């Protein structure tokens, strides 16, 4: 009985930890998304102003890098979701999506 209880606590803690990691990654993703949108807005404003052309170009490049980071974070979130789903399936638990 004790071993099965310890096992239950262990996998439940794993799921809880995965949920926390997902939340942290989503917060980081939101930060990059906000920065990307700000850079896109600046670039759109600056691109037709000769004196701001280089600033616009840098803003577009920064927005592109942030978009890539957002995708990388999403890939990590997807991997964690798969891992969580596998743990829940192994223990006969259903979690709503």
mmCIF file as gemmi writes it, N, C-alpha and C atoms, coordinates in Angstrom:
data_model
loop_
_atom_site.group_PDB
_atom_site.id
_atom_site.type_symbol
_atom_site.label_atom_id
_atom_site.label_alt_id
_atom_site.label_comp_id
_atom_site.label_asym_id
_atom_site.label_entity_id
_atom_site.label_seq_id
_atom_site.pdbx_PDB_ins_code
_atom_site.Cartn_x
_atom_site.Cartn_y
_atom_site.Cartn_z
_atom_site.occupancy
_atom_site.B_iso_or_equiv
_atom_site.pdbx_formal_charge
_atom_site.auth_seq_id
_atom_site.auth_asym_id
_atom_site.pdbx_PDB_model_num
ATOM 1 N N . UNK Axp A 1 ? 0.826 -1.201 0 1 0 ? 1 A 1
ATOM 2 C CA . UNK Axp A 1 ? 0 0 0 1 0 ? 1 A 1
ATOM 3 C C . UNK Axp A 1 ? 0.868 1.262 0 1 0 ? 1 A 1
ATOM 4 N N . UNK Axp A 2 ? 1.885 1.274 0.832 1 0 ? 2 A 1
ATOM 5 C CA . UNK Axp A 2 ? 2.751 2.44 0.938 1 0 ? 2 A 1
ATOM 6 C C . UNK Axp A 2 ? 3.46 2.735 -0.381 1 0 ? 2 A 1
ATOM 7 N N . UNK Axp A 3 ? 3.928 1.688 -1.052 1 0 ? 3 A 1
ATOM 8 C CA . UNK Axp A 3 ? 4.618 1.874 -2.328 1 0 ? 3 A 1
ATOM 9 C C . UNK Axp A 3 ? 3.685 2.466 -3.378 1 0 ? 3 A 1
ATOM 10 N N . UNK Axp A 4 ? 2.444 1.991 -3.43 1 0 ? 4 A 1
ATOM 11 C CA . UNK Axp A 4 ? 1.504 2.538 -4.412 1 0 ? 4 A 1
ATOM 12 C C . UNK Axp A 4 ? 1.16 3.986 -4.083 1 0 ? 4 A 1
ATOM 13 N N . UNK Axp A 5 ? 1.111 4.335 -2.813 1 0 ? 5 A 1
ATOM 14 C CA . UNK Axp A 5 ? 0.838 5.713 -2.416 1 0 ? 5 A 1
ATOM 15 C C . UNK Axp A 5 ? 2.002 6.621 -2.82 1 0 ? 5 A 1
ATOM 16 N N . UNK Axp A 6 ? 3.227 6.153 -2.591 1 0 ? 6 A 1
ATOM 17 C CA . UNK Axp A 6 ? 4.415 6.924 -2.97 1 0 ? 6 A 1
ATOM 18 C C . UNK Axp A 6 ? 4.459 7.118 -4.48 1 0 ? 6 A 1
ATOM 19 N N . UNK Axp A 7 ? 4.144 6.078 -5.232 1 0 ? 7 A 1
ATOM 20 C CA . UNK Axp A 7 ? 4.111 6.174 -6.69 1 0 ? 7 A 1
ATOM 21 C C . UNK Axp A 7 ? 3.073 7.191 -7.141 1 0 ? 7 A 1
ATOM 22 N N . UNK Axp A 8 ? 1.898 7.171 -6.5 1 0 ? 8 A 1
ATOM 23 C CA . UNK Axp A 8 ? 0.841 8.118 -6.854 1 0 ? 8 A 1
ATOM 24 C C . UNK Axp A 8 ? 1.295 9.548 -6.592 1 0 ? 8 A 1
ATOM 25 N N . UNK Axp A 9 ? 1.937 9.76 -5.459 1 0 ? 9 A 1
ATOM 26 C CA . UNK Axp A 9 ? 2.422 11.1 -5.137 1 0 ? 9 A 1
ATOM 27 C C . UNK Axp A 9 ? 3.473 11.532 -6.154 1 0 ? 9 A 1
ATOM 28 N N . UNK Axp A 10 ? 4.35 10.622 -6.528 1 0 ? 10 A 1
ATOM 29 C CA . UNK Axp A 10 ? 5.426 10.943 -7.458 1 0 ? 10 A 1
ATOM 30 C C . UNK Axp A 10 ? 4.889 11.389 -8.812 1 0 ? 10 A 1
ATOM 31 N N . UNK Axp A 11 ? 3.991 10.619 -9.41 1 0 ? 11 A 1
ATOM 32 C CA . UNK Axp A 11 ? 3.505 11.012 -10.732 1 0 ? 11 A 1
ATOM 33 C C . UNK Axp A 11 ? 2.632 12.253 -10.652 1 0 ? 11 A 1
ATOM 34 N N . UNK Axp A 12 ? 1.902 12.413 -9.55 1 0 ? 12 A 1
ATOM 35 C CA . UNK Axp A 12 ? 1.091 13.624 -9.393 1 0 ? 12 A 1
ATOM 36 C C . UNK Axp A 12 ? 1.983 14.859 -9.238 1 0 ? 12 A 1
ATOM 37 N N . UNK Axp A 13 ? 3.095 14.695 -8.537 1 0 ? 13 A 1
ATOM 38 C CA . UNK Axp A 13 ? 4.055 15.793 -8.421 1 0 ? 13 A 1
ATOM 39 C C . UNK Axp A 13 ? 4.68 16.109 -9.783 1 0 ? 13 A 1
ATOM 40 N N . UNK Axp A 14 ? 4.938 15.067 -10.568 1 0 ? 14 A 1
ATOM 41 C CA . UNK Axp A 14 ? 5.469 15.281 -11.92 1 0 ? 14 A 1
ATOM 42 C C . UNK Axp A 14 ? 4.499 16.12 -12.75 1 0 ? 14 A 1
ATOM 43 N N . UNK Axp A 15 ? 3.214 15.776 -12.672 1 0 ? 15 A 1
ATOM 44 C CA . UNK Axp A 15 ? 2.195 16.514 -13.424 1 0 ? 15 A 1
ATOM 45 C C . UNK Axp A 15 ? 2.131 17.959 -12.932 1 0 ? 15 A 1
ATOM 46 N N . UNK Axp A 16 ? 2.182 18.131 -11.623 1 0 ? 16 A 1
ATOM 47 C CA . UNK Axp A 16 ? 2.143 19.483 -11.051 1 0 ? 16 A 1
ATOM 48 C C . UNK Axp A 16 ? 3.355 20.298 -11.509 1 0 ? 16 A 1
ATOM 49 N N . UNK Axp A 17 ? 4.515 19.674 -11.514 1 0 ? 17 A 1
ATOM 50 C CA . UNK Axp A 17 ? 5.732 20.355 -11.951 1 0 ? 17 A 1
ATOM 51 C C . UNK Axp A 17 ? 5.648 20.72 -13.439 1 0 ? 17 A 1
ATOM 52 N N . UNK Axp A 18 ? 5.123 19.814 -14.234 1 0 ? 18 A 1
ATOM 53 C CA . UNK Axp A 18 ? 4.95 20.09 -15.668 1 0 ? 18 A 1
ATOM 54 C C . UNK Axp A 18 ? 4.008 21.275 -15.859 1 0 ? 18 A 1
ATOM 55 N N . UNK Axp A 19 ? 2.903 21.3 -15.108 1 0 ? 19 A 1
ATOM 56 C CA . UNK Axp A 19 ? 1.967 22.425 -15.205 1 0 ? 19 A 1
ATOM 57 C C . UNK Axp A 19 ? 2.647 23.747 -14.853 1 0 ? 19 A 1
ATOM 58 N N . UNK Axp A 20 ? 3.495 23.726 -13.829 1 0 ? 20 A 1
ATOM 59 C CA . UNK Axp A 20 ? 4.217 24.937 -13.435 1 0 ? 20 A 1
ATOM 60 C C . UNK Axp A 20 ? 5.19 25.375 -14.53 1 0 ? 20 A 1
ATOM 61 N N . UNK Axp A 21 ? 5.877 24.406 -15.127 1 0 ? 21 A 1
ATOM 62 C CA . UNK Axp A 21 ? 6.807 24.734 -16.209 1 0 ? 21 A 1
ATOM 63 C C . UNK Axp A 21 ? 6.064 25.323 -17.399 1 0 ? 21 A 1
ATOM 64 N N . UNK Axp A 22 ? 4.917 24.749 -17.718 1 0 ? 22 A 1
ATOM 65 C CA . UNK Axp A 22 ? 4.113 25.254 -18.83 1 0 ? 22 A 1
ATOM 66 C C . UNK Axp A 22 ? 3.682 26.689 -18.556 1 0 ? 22 A 1
ATOM 67 N N . UNK Axp A 23 ? 3.244 26.949 -17.334 1 0 ? 23 A 1
ATOM 68 C CA . UNK Axp A 23 ? 2.812 28.304 -16.982 1 0 ? 23 A 1
ATOM 69 C C . UNK Axp A 23 ? 3.968 29.3 -17.097 1 0 ? 23 A 1
ATOM 70 N N . UNK Axp A 24 ? 5.146 28.917 -16.629 1 0 ? 24 A 1
ATOM 71 C CA . UNK Axp A 24 ? 6.312 29.795 -16.737 1 0 ? 24 A 1
ATOM 72 C C . UNK Axp A 24 ? 6.662 30.061 -18.2 1 0 ? 24 A 1
ATOM 73 N N . UNK Axp A 25 ? 6.609 29.018 -19.008 1 0 ? 25 A 1
ATOM 74 C CA . UNK Axp A 25 ? 6.921 29.184 -20.429 1 0 ? 25 A 1
ATOM 75 C C . UNK Axp A 25 ? 5.885 30.061 -21.127 1 0 ? 25 A 1
ATOM 76 N N . UNK Axp A 26 ? 4.616 29.912 -20.754 1 0 ? 26 A 1
ATOM 77 C CA . UNK Axp A 26 ? 3.576 30.742 -21.352 1 0 ? 26 A 1
ATOM 78 C C . UNK Axp A 26 ? 3.769 32.21 -20.978 1 0 ? 26 A 1
ATOM 79 N N . UNK Axp A 27 ? 4.18 32.457 -19.74 1 0 ? 27 A 1
ATOM 80 C CA . UNK Axp A 27 ? 4.459 33.837 -19.327 1 0 ? 27 A 1
ATOM 81 C C . UNK Axp A 27 ? 5.626 34.417 -20.121 1 0 ? 27 A 1
ATOM 82 N N . UNK Axp A 28 ? 6.669 33.615 -20.311 1 0 ? 28 A 1
ATOM 83 C CA . UNK Axp A 28 ? 7.816 34.054 -21.101 1 0 ? 28 A 1
ATOM 84 C C . UNK Axp A 28 ? 7.403 34.302 -22.553 1 0 ? 28 A 1
ATOM 85 N N . UNK Axp A 29 ? 6.56 33.428 -23.06 1 0 ? 29 A 1
ATOM 86 C CA . UNK Axp A 29 ? 6.06 33.564 -24.426 1 0 ? 29 A 1
ATOM 87 C C . UNK Axp A 29 ? 5.266 34.87 -24.57 1 0 ? 29 A 1
ATOM 88 N N . UNK Axp A 30 ? 4.454 35.184 -23.57 1 0 ? 30 A 1
ATOM 89 C CA . UNK Axp A 30 ? 3.69 36.438 -23.6 1 0 ? 30 A 1
ATOM 90 C C . UNK Axp A 30 ? 4.616 37.649 -23.637 1 0 ? 30 A 1
ATOM 91 N N . UNK Axp A 31 ? 5.711 37.58 -22.887 1 0 ? 31 A 1
ATOM 92 C CA . UNK Axp A 31 ? 6.69 38.676 -22.874 1 0 ? 31 A 1
ATOM 93 C C . UNK Axp A 31 ? 7.291 38.868 -24.265 1 0 ? 31 A 1
ATOM 94 N N . UNK Axp A 32 ? 7.708 37.761 -24.892 1 0 ? 32 A 1
ATOM 95 C CA . UNK Axp A 32 ? 8.276 37.861 -26.239 1 0 ? 32 A 1
ATOM 96 C C . UNK Axp A 32 ? 7.23 38.34 -27.242 1 0 ? 32 A 1
ATOM 97 N N . UNK Axp A 33 ? 5.996 37.896 -27.085 1 0 ? 33 A 1
ATOM 98 C CA . UNK Axp A 33 ? 4.932 38.311 -28 1 0 ? 33 A 1
ATOM 99 C C . UNK Axp A 33 ? 4.691 39.82 -27.889 1 0 ? 33 A 1
ATOM 100 N N . UNK Axp A 34 ? 4.682 40.33 -26.67 1 0 ? 34 A 1
ATOM 101 C CA . UNK Axp A 34 ? 4.493 41.764 -26.468 1 0 ? 34 A 1
ATOM 102 C C . UNK Axp A 34 ? 5.638 42.544 -27.114 1 0 ? 34 A 1
ATOM 103 N N . UNK Axp A 35 ? 6.865 42.086 -26.885 1 0 ? 35 A 1
ATOM 104 C CA . UNK Axp A 35 ? 8.029 42.757 -27.485 1 0 ? 35 A 1
ATOM 105 C C . UNK Axp A 35 ? 7.983 42.694 -29.007 1 0 ? 35 A 1
ATOM 106 N N . UNK Axp A 36 ? 7.572 41.556 -29.545 1 0 ? 36 A 1
ATOM 107 C CA . UNK Axp A 36 ? 7.481 41.405 -30.993 1 0 ? 36 A 1
ATOM 108 C C . UNK Axp A 36 ? 6.464 42.399 -31.562 1 0 ? 36 A 1
ATOM 109 N N . UNK Axp A 37 ? 5.301 42.48 -30.929 1 0 ? 37 A 1
ATOM 110 C CA . UNK Axp A 37 ? 4.27 43.395 -31.413 1 0 ? 37 A 1
ATOM 111 C C . UNK Axp A 37 ? 4.734 44.849 -31.342 1 0 ? 37 A 1
ATOM 112 N N . UNK Axp A 38 ? 5.447 45.191 -30.283 1 0 ? 38 A 1
ATOM 113 C CA . UNK Axp A 38 ? 5.976 46.551 -30.148 1 0 ? 38 A 1
ATOM 114 C C . UNK Axp A 38 ? 6.974 46.842 -31.266 1 0 ? 38 A 1
ATOM 115 N N . UNK Axp A 39 ? 7.859 45.885 -31.549 1 0 ? 39 A 1
ATOM 116 C CA . UNK Axp A 39 ? 8.844 46.08 -32.615 1 0 ? 39 A 1
ATOM 117 C C . UNK Axp A 39 ? 8.191 46.161 -33.985 1 0 ? 39 A 1
ATOM 118 N N . UNK Axp A 40 ? 7.179 45.352 -34.217 1 0 ? 40 A 1
ATOM 119 C CA . UNK Axp A 40 ? 6.462 45.413 -35.499 1 0 ? 40 A 1
ATOM 120 C C . UNK Axp A 40 ? 5.8 46.78 -35.654 1 0 ? 40 A 1
ATOM 121 N N . UNK Axp A 41 ? 5.155 47.248 -34.595 1 0 ? 41 A 1
ATOM 122 C CA . UNK Axp A 41 ? 4.504 48.564 -34.663 1 0 ? 41 A 1
ATOM 123 C C . UNK Axp A 41 ? 5.518 49.667 -34.941 1 0 ? 41 A 1
ATOM 124 N N . UNK Axp A 42 ? 6.648 49.622 -34.263 1 0 ? 42 A 1
ATOM 125 C CA . UNK Axp A 42 ? 7.689 50.628 -34.507 1 0 ? 42 A 1
ATOM 126 C C . UNK Axp A 42 ? 8.208 50.54 -35.937 1 0 ? 42 A 1
ATOM 127 N N . UNK Axp A 43 ? 8.474 49.34 -36.392 1 0 ? 43 A 1
ATOM 128 C CA . UNK Axp A 43 ? 8.996 49.158 -37.752 1 0 ? 43 A 1
ATOM 129 C C . UNK Axp A 43 ? 8.009 49.669 -38.794 1 0 ? 43 A 1
ATOM 130 N N . UNK Axp A 44 ? 6.734 49.386 -38.58 1 0 ? 44 A 1
ATOM 131 C CA . UNK Axp A 44 ? 5.71 49.857 -39.526 1 0 ? 44 A 1
ATOM 132 C C . UNK Axp A 44 ? 5.695 51.388 -39.578 1 0 ? 44 A 1
ATOM 133 N N . UNK Axp A 45 ? 5.872 51.996 -38.43 1 0 ? 45 A 1
ATOM 134 C CA . UNK Axp A 45 ? 5.863 53.455 -38.367 1 0 ? 45 A 1
ATOM 135 C C . UNK Axp A 45 ? 7.109 54.056 -38.995 1 0 ? 45 A 1
ATOM 136 N N . UNK Axp A 46 ? 8.236 53.427 -38.771 1 0 ? 46 A 1
ATOM 137 C CA . UNK Axp A 46 ? 9.522 53.997 -39.183 1 0 ? 46 A 1
ATOM 138 C C . UNK Axp A 46 ? 9.938 53.664 -40.616 1 0 ? 46 A 1
ATOM 139 N N . UNK Axp A 47 ? 9.377 52.64 -41.217 1 0 ? 47 A 1
ATOM 140 C CA . UNK Axp A 47 ? 9.934 52.134 -42.473 1 0 ? 47 A 1
ATOM 141 C C . UNK Axp A 47 ? 9.908 53.141 -43.623 1 0 ? 47 A 1
ATOM 142 N N . UNK Axp A 48 ? 9.013 54.092 -43.594 1 0 ? 48 A 1
ATOM 143 C CA . UNK Axp A 48 ? 8.93 55.052 -44.691 1 0 ? 48 A 1
ATOM 144 C C . UNK Axp A 48 ? 9.52 56.409 -44.332 1 0 ? 48 A 1
ATOM 145 N N . UNK Axp A 49 ? 10.194 56.468 -43.199 1 0 ? 49 A 1
ATOM 146 C CA . UNK Axp A 49 ? 10.872 57.699 -42.787 1 0 ? 49 A 1
ATOM 147 C C . UNK Axp A 49 ? 12.368 57.491 -43.015 1 0 ? 49 A 1
ATOM 148 N N . UNK Axp A 50 ? 12.939 58.263 -43.934 1 0 ? 50 A 1
ATOM 149 C CA . UNK Axp A 50 ? 14.349 58.073 -44.3 1 0 ? 50 A 1
ATOM 150 C C . UNK Axp A 50 ? 15.28 58.082 -43.1 1 0 ? 50 A 1
ATOM 151 N N . UNK Axp A 51 ? 15.055 59 -42.179 1 0 ? 51 A 1
ATOM 152 C CA . UNK Axp A 51 ? 15.956 59.096 -41.036 1 0 ? 51 A 1
ATOM 153 C C . UNK Axp A 51 ? 15.787 57.912 -40.068 1 0 ? 51 A 1
ATOM 154 N N . UNK Axp A 52 ? 14.721 57.165 -40.195 1 0 ? 52 A 1
ATOM 155 C CA . UNK Axp A 52 ? 14.472 56.035 -39.293 1 0 ? 52 A 1
ATOM 156 C C . UNK Axp A 52 ? 14.554 54.674 -39.99 1 0 ? 52 A 1
ATOM 157 N N . UNK Axp A 53 ? 15.044 54.665 -41.218 1 0 ? 53 A 1
ATOM 158 C CA . UNK Axp A 53 ? 15.085 53.415 -41.976 1 0 ? 53 A 1
ATOM 159 C C . UNK Axp A 53 ? 15.875 52.33 -41.254 1 0 ? 53 A 1
ATOM 160 N N . UNK Axp A 54 ? 17.051 52.677 -40.733 1 0 ? 54 A 1
ATOM 161 C CA . UNK Axp A 54 ? 17.872 51.675 -40.04 1 0 ? 54 A 1
ATOM 162 C C . UNK Axp A 54 ? 17.201 51.194 -38.757 1 0 ? 54 A 1
ATOM 163 N N . UNK Axp A 55 ? 16.529 52.106 -38.069 1 0 ? 55 A 1
ATOM 164 C CA . UNK Axp A 55 ? 15.79 51.708 -36.867 1 0 ? 55 A 1
ATOM 165 C C . UNK Axp A 55 ? 14.665 50.742 -37.226 1 0 ? 55 A 1
ATOM 166 N N . UNK Axp A 56 ? 13.998 51.024 -38.335 1 0 ? 56 A 1
ATOM 167 C CA . UNK Axp A 56 ? 12.919 50.136 -38.779 1 0 ? 56 A 1
ATOM 168 C C . UNK Axp A 56 ? 13.468 48.756 -39.113 1 0 ? 56 A 1
ATOM 169 N N . UNK Axp A 57 ? 14.587 48.744 -39.798 1 0 ? 57 A 1
ATOM 170 C CA . UNK Axp A 57 ? 15.202 47.461 -40.17 1 0 ? 57 A 1
ATOM 171 C C . UNK Axp A 57 ? 15.588 46.65 -38.933 1 0 ? 57 A 1
ATOM 172 N N . UNK Axp A 58 ? 16.179 47.335 -37.953 1 0 ? 58 A 1
ATOM 173 C CA . UNK Axp A 58 ? 16.538 46.651 -36.702 1 0 ? 58 A 1
ATOM 174 C C . UNK Axp A 58 ? 15.293 46.137 -35.982 1 0 ? 58 A 1
ATOM 175 N N . UNK Axp A 59 ? 14.235 46.92 -35.996 1 0 ? 59 A 1
ATOM 176 C CA . UNK Axp A 59 ? 12.99 46.51 -35.34 1 0 ? 59 A 1
ATOM 177 C C . UNK Axp A 59 ? 12.397 45.279 -36.026 1 0 ? 59 A 1
ATOM 178 N N . UNK Axp A 60 ? 12.441 45.247 -37.377 1 0 ? 60 A 1
ATOM 179 C CA . UNK Axp A 60 ? 11.947 44.066 -38.095 1 0 ? 60 A 1
ATOM 180 C C . UNK Axp A 60 ? 12.773 42.835 -37.733 1 0 ? 60 A 1
ATOM 181 N N . UNK Axp A 61 ? 14.096 43.006 -37.679 1 0 ? 61 A 1
ATOM 182 C CA . UNK Axp A 61 ? 14.976 41.879 -37.339 1 0 ? 61 A 1
ATOM 183 C C . UNK Axp A 61 ? 14.709 41.387 -35.921 1 0 ? 61 A 1
ATOM 184 N N . UNK Axp A 62 ? 14.532 42.323 -34.993 1 0 ? 62 A 1
ATOM 185 C CA . UNK Axp A 62 ? 14.245 41.954 -33.606 1 0 ? 62 A 1
ATOM 186 C C . UNK Axp A 62 ? 12.902 41.231 -33.516 1 0 ? 62 A 1
ATOM 187 N N . UNK Axp A 63 ? 11.908 41.723 -34.236 1 0 ? 63 A 1
ATOM 188 C CA . UNK Axp A 63 ? 10.594 41.072 -34.238 1 0 ? 63 A 1
ATOM 189 C C . UNK Axp A 63 ? 10.702 39.65 -34.782 1 0 ? 63 A 1
ATOM 190 N N . UNK Axp A 64 ? 11.51 39.475 -35.807 1 0 ? 64 A 1
ATOM 191 C CA . UNK Axp A 64 ? 11.707 38.142 -36.384 1 0 ? 64 A 1
ATOM 192 C C . UNK Axp A 64 ? 12.367 37.199 -35.38 1 0 ? 64 A 1
ATOM 193 N N . UNK Axp A 65 ? 13.361 37.694 -34.665 1 0 ? 65 A 1
ATOM 194 C CA . UNK Axp A 65 ? 14.029 36.872 -33.649 1 0 ? 65 A 1
ATOM 195 C C . UNK Axp A 65 ? 13.07 36.502 -32.521 1 0 ? 65 A 1
ATOM 196 N N . UNK Axp A 66 ? 12.249 37.453 -32.123 1 0 ? 66 A 1
ATOM 197 C CA . UNK Axp A 66 ? 11.289 37.182 -31.058 1 0 ? 66 A 1
ATOM 198 C C . UNK Axp A 66 ? 10.235 36.187 -31.515 1 0 ? 66 A 1
ATOM 199 N N . UNK Axp A 67 ? 9.837 36.27 -32.776 1 0 ? 67 A 1
ATOM 200 C CA . UNK Axp A 67 ? 8.884 35.298 -33.315 1 0 ? 67 A 1
ATOM 201 C C . UNK Axp A 67 ? 9.481 33.897 -33.267 1 0 ? 67 A 1
ATOM 202 N N . UNK Axp A 68 ? 10.757 33.785 -33.587 1 0 ? 68 A 1
ATOM 203 C CA . UNK Axp A 68 ? 11.436 32.491 -33.531 1 0 ? 68 A 1
ATOM 204 C C . UNK Axp A 68 ? 11.487 31.971 -32.092 1 0 ? 68 A 1
ATOM 205 N N . UNK Axp A 69 ? 11.772 32.851 -31.138 1 0 ? 69 A 1
ATOM 206 C CA . UNK Axp A 69 ? 11.801 32.448 -29.73 1 0 ? 69 A 1
ATOM 207 C C . UNK Axp A 69 ? 10.425 31.981 -29.266 1 0 ? 69 A 1
ATOM 208 N N . UNK Axp A 70 ? 9.387 32.666 -29.716 1 0 ? 70 A 1
ATOM 209 C CA . UNK Axp A 70 ? 8.018 32.279 -29.365 1 0 ? 70 A 1
ATOM 210 C C . UNK Axp A 70 ? 7.741 30.868 -29.867 1 0 ? 70 A 1
ATOM 211 N N . UNK Axp A 71 ? 8.17 30.557 -31.087 1 0 ? 71 A 1
ATOM 212 C CA . UNK Axp A 71 ? 7.961 29.221 -31.642 1 0 ? 71 A 1
ATOM 213 C C . UNK Axp A 71 ? 8.763 28.176 -30.872 1 0 ? 71 A 1
ATOM 214 N N . UNK Axp A 72 ? 9.997 28.5 -30.504 1 0 ? 72 A 1
ATOM 215 C CA . UNK Axp A 72 ? 10.813 27.564 -29.73 1 0 ? 72 A 1
ATOM 216 C C . UNK Axp A 72 ? 10.164 27.265 -28.383 1 0 ? 72 A 1
ATOM 217 N N . UNK Axp A 73 ? 9.629 28.294 -27.75 1 0 ? 73 A 1
ATOM 218 C CA . UNK Axp A 73 ? 8.945 28.1 -26.47 1 0 ? 73 A 1
ATOM 219 C C . UNK Axp A 73 ? 7.693 27.257 -26.675 1 0 ? 73 A 1
ATOM 220 N N . UNK Axp A 74 ? 6.965 27.502 -27.771 1 0 ? 74 A 1
ATOM 221 C CA . UNK Axp A 74 ? 5.767 26.706 -28.047 1 0 ? 74 A 1
ATOM 222 C C . UNK Axp A 74 ? 6.13 25.239 -28.239 1 0 ? 74 A 1
ATOM 223 N N . UNK Axp A 75 ? 7.251 24.978 -28.887 1 0 ? 75 A 1
ATOM 224 C CA . UNK Axp A 75 ? 7.71 23.595 -29.057 1 0 ? 75 A 1
ATOM 225 C C . UNK Axp A 75 ? 7.979 22.945 -27.703 1 0 ? 75 A 1
ATOM 226 N N . UNK Axp A 76 ? 8.576 23.703 -26.782 1 0 ? 76 A 1
ATOM 227 C CA . UNK Axp A 76 ? 8.825 23.178 -25.438 1 0 ? 76 A 1
ATOM 228 C C . UNK Axp A 76 ? 7.514 22.901 -24.713 1 0 ? 76 A 1
ATOM 229 N N . UNK Axp A 77 ? 6.553 23.811 -24.851 1 0 ? 77 A 1
ATOM 230 C CA . UNK Axp A 77 ? 5.24 23.626 -24.227 1 0 ? 77 A 1
ATOM 231 C C . UNK Axp A 77 ? 4.573 22.381 -24.795 1 0 ? 77 A 1
ATOM 232 N N . UNK Axp A 78 ? 4.635 22.217 -26.111 1 0 ? 78 A 1
ATOM 233 C CA . UNK Axp A 78 ? 4.038 21.037 -26.746 1 0 ? 78 A 1
ATOM 234 C C . UNK Axp A 78 ? 4.671 19.752 -26.226 1 0 ? 78 A 1
ATOM 235 N N . UNK Axp A 79 ? 5.996 19.748 -26.081 1 0 ? 79 A 1
ATOM 236 C CA . UNK Axp A 79 ? 6.685 18.567 -25.546 1 0 ? 79 A 1
ATOM 237 C C . UNK Axp A 79 ? 6.231 18.264 -24.124 1 0 ? 79 A 1
ATOM 238 N N . UNK Axp A 80 ? 6.099 19.299 -23.302 1 0 ? 80 A 1
ATOM 239 C CA . UNK Axp A 80 ? 5.635 19.103 -21.927 1 0 ? 80 A 1
ATOM 240 C C . UNK Axp A 80 ? 4.202 18.585 -21.89 1 0 ? 80 A 1
ATOM 241 N N . UNK Axp A 81 ? 3.353 19.093 -22.781 1 0 ? 81 A 1
ATOM 242 C CA . UNK Axp A 81 ? 1.962 18.619 -22.847 1 0 ? 81 A 1
ATOM 243 C C . UNK Axp A 81 ? 1.904 17.136 -23.214 1 0 ? 81 A 1
ATOM 244 N N . UNK Axp A 82 ? 2.763 16.722 -24.151 1 0 ? 82 A 1
ATOM 245 C CA . UNK Axp A 82 ? 2.819 15.31 -24.545 1 0 ? 82 A 1
ATOM 246 C C . UNK Axp A 82 ? 3.279 14.462 -23.366 1 0 ? 82 A 1
ATOM 247 N N . UNK Axp A 83 ? 4.31 14.939 -22.67 1 0 ? 83 A 1
ATOM 248 C CA . UNK Axp A 83 ? 4.814 14.209 -21.504 1 0 ? 83 A 1
ATOM 249 C C . UNK Axp A 83 ? 3.743 14.088 -20.423 1 0 ? 83 A 1
ATOM 250 N N . UNK Axp A 84 ? 3.03 15.166 -20.183 1 0 ? 84 A 1
ATOM 251 C CA . UNK Axp A 84 ? 1.956 15.168 -19.186 1 0 ? 84 A 1
ATOM 252 C C . UNK Axp A 84 ? 0.851 14.196 -19.586 1 0 ? 84 A 1
ATOM 253 N N . UNK Axp A 85 ? 0.471 14.233 -20.849 1 0 ? 85 A 1
ATOM 254 C CA . UNK Axp A 85 ? -0.586 13.343 -21.338 1 0 ? 85 A 1
ATOM 255 C C . UNK Axp A 85 ? -0.172 11.888 -21.168 1 0 ? 85 A 1
ATOM 256 N N . UNK Axp A 86 ? 1.084 11.587 -21.464 1 0 ? 86 A 1
ATOM 257 C CA . UNK Axp A 86 ? 1.587 10.222 -21.323 1 0 ? 86 A 1
ATOM 258 C C . UNK Axp A 86 ? 1.523 9.77 -19.863 1 0 ? 86 A 1
ATOM 259 N N . UNK Axp A 87 ? 1.936 10.637 -18.952 1 0 ? 87 A 1
ATOM 260 C CA . UNK Axp A 87 ? 1.884 10.302 -17.524 1 0 ? 87 A 1
ATOM 261 C C . UNK Axp A 87 ? 0.45 10.044 -17.092 1 0 ? 87 A 1
ATOM 262 N N . UNK Axp A 88 ? -0.461 10.914 -17.511 1 0 ? 88 A 1
ATOM 263 C CA . UNK Axp A 88 ? -1.863 10.754 -17.128 1 0 ? 88 A 1
ATOM 264 C C . UNK Axp A 88 ? -2.462 9.481 -17.713 1 0 ? 88 A 1
ATOM 265 N N . UNK Axp A 89 ? -2.11 9.157 -18.946 1 0 ? 89 A 1
ATOM 266 C CA . UNK Axp A 89 ? -2.616 7.93 -19.565 1 0 ? 89 A 1
ATOM 267 C C . UNK Axp A 89 ? -2.079 6.695 -18.856 1 0 ? 89 A 1
ATOM 268 N N . UNK Axp A 90 ? -0.815 6.738 -18.445 1 0 ? 90 A 1
ATOM 269 C CA . UNK Axp A 90 ? -0.218 5.602 -17.746 1 0 ? 90 A 1
ATOM 270 C C . UNK Axp A 90 ? -0.909 5.331 -16.417 1 0 ? 90 A 1
ATOM 271 N N . UNK Axp A 91 ? -1.458 6.368 -15.821 1 0 ? 91 A 1
ATOM 272 C CA . UNK Axp A 91 ? -2.072 6.22 -14.506 1 0 ? 91 A 1
ATOM 273 C C . UNK Axp A 91 ? -3.592 6.291 -14.573 1 0 ? 91 A 1
ATOM 274 N N . UNK Axp A 92 ? -4.134 6.191 -15.777 1 0 ? 92 A 1
ATOM 275 C CA . UNK Axp A 92 ? -5.579 6.117 -15.947 1 0 ? 92 A 1
ATOM 276 C C . UNK Axp A 92 ? -6.317 7.389 -15.588 1 0 ? 92 A 1
ATOM 277 N N . UNK Axp A 93 ? -5.654 8.498 -15.69 1 0 ? 93 A 1
ATOM 278 C CA . UNK Axp A 93 ? -6.273 9.782 -15.363 1 0 ? 93 A 1
ATOM 279 C C . UNK Axp A 93 ? -6.612 10.511 -16.655 1 0 ? 93 A 1
ATOM 280 N N . UNK Axp A 94 ? -7.753 11.14 -16.654 1 0 ? 94 A 1
ATOM 281 C CA . UNK Axp A 94 ? -8.145 11.969 -17.788 1 0 ? 94 A 1
ATOM 282 C C . UNK Axp A 94 ? -8.121 13.417 -17.339 1 0 ? 94 A 1
ATOM 283 N N . UNK Axp A 95 ? -7.525 14.249 -18.117 1 0 ? 95 A 1
ATOM 284 C CA . UNK Axp A 95 ? -7.476 15.676 -17.815 1 0 ? 95 A 1
ATOM 285 C C . UNK Axp A 95 ? -8.099 16.406 -18.989 1 0 ? 95 A 1
ATOM 286 N N . UNK Axp A 96 ? -9.063 17.276 -18.719 1 0 ? 96 A 1
ATOM 287 C CA . UNK Axp A 96 ? -9.668 18.023 -19.828 1 0 ? 96 A 1
ATOM 288 C C . UNK Axp A 96 ? -8.649 18.92 -20.501 1 0 ? 96 A 1
ATOM 289 N N . UNK Axp A 97 ? -8.778 19.071 -21.804 1 0 ? 97 A 1
ATOM 290 C CA . UNK Axp A 97 ? -7.838 19.892 -22.579 1 0 ? 97 A 1
ATOM 291 C C . UNK Axp A 97 ? -8.132 21.351 -22.393 1 0 ? 97 A 1
